[in-house]
Amino acid sequence: MINVAMWGKALRIIPRISKDEWDRLDVISRWLIATRSAVFIMTALSCGIGGLLAYRDGFFQWSYFVACMVGLVFAHATNNLLNDYTDHKRGIDKDNYYRSQYGPQPLEHGLMSVGTLFTYIAVSGLIAAAAGAYLVVETGWVTLLFMAAGAGFVLFYTWPLKYIGMGEPSVILVWGPLMVGGTYYVVSGGHWDWGIPLISLAYAIGPTTVLFGKHTDKLEQDKEKGVNTLPVIIGERAARFATIGLWIFQYALVALLVIQRAIGPALFVVVLALPKFFSAARVFAVPRPTEEPSDLPPDVWPLYLSAHAFVYNRAFGLLFLVGLIADVVLTKLRVY
């Protein structure tokens, strides 16, 4: 039976469900849960930012934008499914490992077989590839380069990049210049502006800090499993303060971009995220608790730093998008 309520829930959070509950779900609900679709908002925002910048500059094709959104979201889904398969095969998720505590891991929890998981991977990957192929035909071979770079990160993020401290730098490149810049290029029909990658970094820092928080949350478990994420390499304290530093740099970068007139002053709306920044920074400024805090919402732990980082990033990212929309409107009205 179709469960639309579960679709909405899976898009907001990562539901924790039993095998019996899983067996009663429709295939779309299962796909949304298995792919951890709640995090797709970060990809959608990157695509939206690239599209807005193209529209602001007078280049926009709706069909290209829709194809780009579909391709990026399904590529993200494919990556998450491959991530689960790789970590399962390498034994990373065994023995109640951190990642299998905060949400269902389809293979580790026996929710689906390897064959079914590969069906999900194949369908998701084919949809992403079809969208990409359409854009290559329509906009040229440079789009193929963006597509190849994205496929490389999808295939190699889980291993070896995550294991050698390159997962975090990969995320800032993917959610920044690759997604935002690639969207700008294809949606504009092949136009390019070298200021776009710099603008994209002002947003991409956010998803990167969510990953920083997640890898700091499970630093000890990763160390035991031999997964050398960047927080494992630099240590817990340095990882926490590096995250705060990245958030501060976001605001400095927005100010610099406004001063250079790469974006308009409407982007200063991101300062409305400062209360959530101060709240998250206070959490990151002290060592992560070893036991679940009493004030943490239910079904969040062992996510902690990453949960606070996600809440802040969602606020900053949405305000950044609102600022860009206002910037586009004001630019089209020739207000500035």
C-alpha positions as CSV (number, residue, x, y, z in Angstrom):
1,M,0.0,0.0,0.0
2,I,1.3,3.5,-0.9
3,N,2.3,5.4,2.2
4,V,2.5,9.1,1.3
5,A,3.0,10.1,4.9
6,M,6.1,8.0,5.0
7,W,7.4,9.7,1.9
8,G,7.2,13.0,3.7
9,K,8.8,11.6,6.8
10,A,11.7,10.1,4.9
11,L,12.3,13.4,3.2
12,R,12.5,15.2,6.6
13,I,14.3,12.7,8.8
14,I,16.0,9.2,8.6
15,P,13.3,7.0,10.1
16,R,14.1,4.1,12.4
17,I,12.0,1.1,11.4
18,S,11.8,-2.6,12.1
19,K,11.9,-5.4,9.6
20,D,8.1,-5.9,9.9
21,E,7.5,-2.2,9.2
22,W,9.9,-2.3,6.3
23,D,8.0,-5.3,4.7
24,R,4.8,-3.3,4.8
25,L,6.2,-0.3,3.0
26,D,5.7,0.6,-0.7
27,V,8.8,0.6,-3.0
28,I,9.0,4.4,-3.0
29,S,9.1,4.6,0.8
30,R,11.8,1.9,0.8
31,W,13.9,3.7,-1.8
32,L,13.6,7.0,0.1
33,I,14.6,5.4,3.4
34,A,17.4,3.3,1.9
35,T,18.9,6.3,0.1
36,R,18.7,8.6,3.2
37,S,16.7,11.1,1.2
38,A,16.4,13.6,4.0
39,V,19.9,14.8,3.0
40,F,18.9,15.4,-0.6
41,I,18.0,19.0,0.4
42,M,21.7,19.9,0.2
43,T,21.9,18.7,-3.4
44,A,18.7,20.4,-4.3
45,L,20.0,23.7,-2.9
46,S,23.2,23.4,-4.9
47,C,21.3,22.8,-8.1
48,G,18.8,25.6,-7.2
49,I,21.7,28.1,-6.6
50,G,23.3,27.2,-9.9
51,G,20.0,27.7,-11.7
52,L,19.3,31.0,-10.0
53,L,22.7,32.4,-11.0
54,A,22.1,31.3,-14.6
55,Y,18.7,33.0,-14.6
56,R,20.2,36.2,-13.0
57,D,22.7,36.4,-15.8
58,G,20.1,36.0,-18.5
59,F,20.6,32.3,-19.4
60,F,18.1,29.8,-18.3
61,Q,16.5,26.7,-19.9
62,W,13.7,25.0,-17.8
63,S,14.2,21.6,-19.4
64,Y,17.9,21.7,-18.7
65,F,17.3,22.7,-15.1
66,V,14.8,19.9,-14.4
67,A,17.1,17.3,-16.0
68,C,20.0,18.6,-13.9
69,M,18.0,18.4,-10.7
70,V,16.8,14.9,-11.4
71,G,20.3,13.8,-12.4
72,L,22.0,15.3,-9.3
73,V,19.5,13.9,-6.8
74,F,19.6,10.4,-8.3
75,A,23.4,10.5,-8.5
76,H,23.4,11.4,-4.8
77,A,21.0,8.5,-4.1
78,T,23.3,6.1,-6.0
79,N,26.2,7.3,-4.0
80,N,24.4,6.6,-0.7
81,L,23.4,3.1,-1.8
82,L,26.9,2.3,-3.0
83,N,28.3,3.7,0.3
84,D,26.1,1.2,2.2
85,Y,27.2,-1.7,0.0
86,T,30.9,-0.9,0.2
87,D,30.9,-0.4,4.0
88,H,28.8,-3.6,4.5
89,K,31.2,-5.6,2.4
90,R,34.3,-4.2,4.1
91,G,32.7,-5.0,7.6
92,I,32.5,-1.3,8.6
93,D,28.8,-1.6,9.6
94,K,29.3,-4.8,11.7
95,D,28.8,-5.0,15.4
96,N,26.3,-2.1,15.8
97,Y,28.7,0.3,14.2
98,Y,27.8,4.0,14.6
99,R,26.1,4.4,11.2
100,S,23.8,1.5,11.8
101,Q,22.6,3.0,15.1
102,Y,21.1,6.2,13.8
103,G,19.1,4.8,10.9
104,P,18.4,1.7,8.9
105,Q,21.2,0.2,6.9
106,P,19.4,-2.0,4.4
107,L,22.0,-4.8,4.2
108,E,23.3,-4.7,7.8
109,H,19.8,-4.8,9.2
110,G,18.6,-7.5,6.8
111,L,16.0,-5.3,5.3
112,M,16.9,-6.3,1.7
113,S,19.2,-8.7,-0.1
114,V,22.3,-7.7,-2.1
115,G,20.4,-8.4,-5.3
116,T,17.6,-6.0,-4.3
117,L,20.1,-3.3,-3.3
118,F,21.8,-3.6,-6.7
119,T,18.4,-3.2,-8.3
120,Y,18.0,0.1,-6.4
121,I,21.5,1.1,-7.4
122,A,21.0,0.2,-11.1
123,V,17.6,2.1,-11.4
124,S,18.9,5.1,-9.5
125,G,22.1,5.2,-11.5
126,L,20.4,4.7,-14.8
127,I,18.0,7.6,-14.1
128,A,21.0,9.8,-13.2
129,A,22.9,8.7,-16.3
130,A,19.9,9.3,-18.6
131,A,19.5,12.8,-17.3
132,G,23.2,13.4,-17.8
133,A,23.2,12.0,-21.3
134,Y,20.3,14.3,-22.3
135,L,22.3,17.3,-21.0
136,V,25.5,16.2,-22.8
137,V,23.6,15.9,-26.1
138,E,22.0,19.3,-25.6
139,T,24.9,21.3,-24.2
140,G,28.1,19.6,-25.4
141,W,31.1,17.7,-24.3
142,V,32.1,20.0,-21.4
143,T,28.9,18.7,-19.7
144,L,30.4,15.2,-20.1
145,L,33.4,16.3,-18.1
146,F,31.2,17.5,-15.3
147,M,29.3,14.2,-15.5
148,A,32.5,12.2,-15.4
149,A,33.9,14.1,-12.4
150,G,30.6,13.5,-10.6
151,A,30.6,9.8,-11.4
152,G,34.2,9.6,-10.1
153,F,33.2,11.0,-6.8
154,V,30.1,8.7,-6.6
155,L,32.3,5.6,-7.2
156,F,35.4,6.5,-5.2
157,Y,34.1,8.6,-2.3
158,T,33.3,5.6,0.0
159,W,36.7,4.0,-0.9
160,P,39.4,5.1,-1.0
161,L,38.7,8.9,-0.6
162,K,36.9,8.6,2.8
163,Y,39.7,6.4,4.1
164,I,42.5,8.8,3.4
165,G,41.1,12.1,4.7
166,M,39.9,13.2,1.3
167,G,36.2,12.8,2.0
168,E,35.7,16.3,3.4
169,P,37.6,18.1,0.6
170,S,35.6,16.0,-1.9
171,V,32.3,17.2,-0.5
172,I,33.2,20.9,-0.7
173,L,34.2,20.4,-4.3
174,V,31.1,18.3,-5.2
175,W,28.5,20.5,-3.5
176,G,30.3,23.7,-4.6
177,P,32.1,24.1,-8.0
178,L,30.9,20.7,-9.4
179,M,27.2,20.9,-8.6
180,V,26.6,24.7,-8.6
181,G,29.1,25.3,-11.4
182,G,27.9,22.4,-13.4
183,T,24.3,23.4,-13.0
184,Y,25.1,27.0,-14.1
185,Y,26.9,25.7,-17.2
186,V,24.2,23.3,-18.4
187,V,21.2,25.4,-17.4
188,S,22.7,28.4,-19.2
189,G,23.2,26.3,-22.3
190,G,27.0,26.2,-22.2
191,H,27.9,29.6,-20.8
192,W,30.5,30.1,-18.0
193,D,31.5,32.6,-15.4
194,W,34.7,32.1,-13.3
195,G,33.0,33.9,-10.4
196,I,30.5,31.0,-10.0
197,P,32.9,28.6,-8.3
198,L,33.7,31.2,-5.6
199,I,30.1,31.9,-5.0
200,S,29.4,28.2,-4.8
201,L,31.9,27.8,-2.0
202,A,29.9,30.1,0.2
203,Y,27.2,27.5,0.2
204,A,29.3,24.3,-0.1
205,I,31.0,24.9,3.2
206,G,27.7,24.1,4.9
207,P,27.3,20.5,3.7
208,T,31.0,20.0,4.4
209,T,30.6,21.0,8.0
210,V,27.7,18.5,8.4
211,L,30.1,15.8,7.2
212,F,32.8,17.1,9.6
213,G,30.3,16.9,12.4
214,K,29.3,13.4,11.5
215,H,32.9,12.1,11.2
216,T,33.7,13.8,14.5
217,D,30.7,12.1,16.1
218,K,32.0,8.7,15.1
219,L,35.7,9.5,15.3
220,E,36.6,6.8,17.8
221,Q,34.6,4.1,15.9
222,D,36.2,5.2,12.6
223,K,39.6,5.0,14.2
224,E,38.9,1.4,15.4
225,K,37.7,0.4,11.9
226,G,40.7,2.0,10.2
227,V,38.6,4.7,8.4
228,N,41.0,7.7,8.4
229,T,38.6,10.6,7.9
230,L,39.9,14.1,8.3
231,P,38.7,14.4,11.9
232,V,40.5,11.1,12.7
233,I,43.7,12.5,11.3
234,I,43.6,15.9,12.9
235,G,41.9,14.9,16.2
236,E,38.6,15.6,17.9
237,R,39.3,19.1,19.3
238,A,40.9,20.4,16.0
239,A,37.9,19.0,14.0
240,R,35.4,20.8,16.2
241,F,37.2,24.2,16.0
242,A,37.9,23.7,12.3
243,T,34.1,23.4,11.8
244,I,33.5,26.7,13.7
245,G,36.2,28.3,11.6
246,L,34.6,27.2,8.4
247,W,31.3,28.7,9.5
248,I,33.0,32.0,10.2
249,F,34.7,31.9,6.8
250,Q,31.3,31.5,5.2
251,Y,30.2,34.9,6.5
252,A,33.5,36.4,5.5
253,L,33.2,35.0,2.0
254,V,29.7,36.3,1.6
255,A,30.9,39.8,2.6
256,L,33.8,39.6,0.2
257,L,31.6,38.5,-2.7
258,V,29.2,41.5,-2.0
259,I,32.1,43.9,-1.8
260,Q,33.4,42.6,-5.1
261,R,29.8,42.8,-6.5
262,A,29.8,39.2,-7.5
263,I,26.5,39.0,-5.6
264,G,24.2,41.8,-4.4
265,P,23.7,43.0,-0.8
266,A,20.5,41.0,-0.6
267,L,22.8,38.1,0.4
268,F,23.4,39.7,3.8
269,V,20.1,38.1,4.8
270,V,22.3,35.2,5.9
271,V,23.0,37.1,9.1
272,L,19.6,35.9,10.2
273,A,21.2,32.5,10.7
274,L,23.6,33.9,13.3
275,P,21.5,32.8,16.3
276,K,21.7,29.2,15.0
277,F,25.4,29.7,14.3
278,F,26.0,30.8,17.9
279,S,24.0,27.9,19.2
280,A,25.9,25.4,17.1
281,A,29.2,27.0,17.8
282,R,28.6,26.6,21.6
283,V,28.0,22.9,21.0
284,F,31.2,22.5,19.0
285,A,33.3,24.5,21.4
286,V,33.2,21.8,24.0
287,P,34.0,18.1,23.9
288,R,31.3,15.8,22.5
289,P,29.4,14.1,25.3
290,T,29.9,10.4,25.7
291,E,26.2,9.8,26.7
292,E,23.0,11.1,25.2
293,P,22.2,14.6,26.5
294,S,18.7,14.9,28.1
295,D,17.8,17.9,26.0
296,L,18.4,16.1,22.7
297,P,15.3,15.3,20.7
298,P,14.4,11.6,20.5
299,D,15.8,9.4,17.8
300,V,18.7,11.6,17.1
301,W,21.5,10.1,19.2
302,P,24.3,9.0,18.4
303,L,24.1,11.9,15.9
304,Y,25.0,15.0,17.9
305,L,27.6,17.4,16.4
306,S,26.3,16.5,12.9
307,A,22.7,17.1,14.0
308,H,23.5,20.6,15.2
309,A,25.5,21.2,12.1
310,F,22.6,20.1,9.9
311,V,20.2,22.4,11.7
312,Y,22.5,25.4,11.2
313,N,23.4,24.5,7.6
314,R,19.7,24.2,6.7
315,A,19.0,27.6,8.1
316,F,22.1,29.2,6.4
317,G,21.5,27.4,3.1
318,L,17.8,28.4,2.8
319,L,18.6,32.0,3.7
320,F,21.4,32.0,1.1
321,L,18.9,30.8,-1.4
322,V,16.3,33.4,-0.3
323,G,19.0,36.0,-0.7
324,L,19.9,34.9,-4.2
325,I,16.2,35.0,-5.2
326,A,16.0,38.5,-3.8
327,D,19.2,39.4,-5.6
328,V,17.8,38.1,-8.9
329,V,14.6,40.0,-8.5
330,L,16.4,43.3,-7.6
331,T,18.8,42.7,-10.5
332,K,16.0,42.2,-13.0
333,L,14.2,45.3,-11.7
334,R,17.5,47.2,-12.1
335,V,17.4,48.3,-8.4
336,Y,21.1,47.8,-8.4
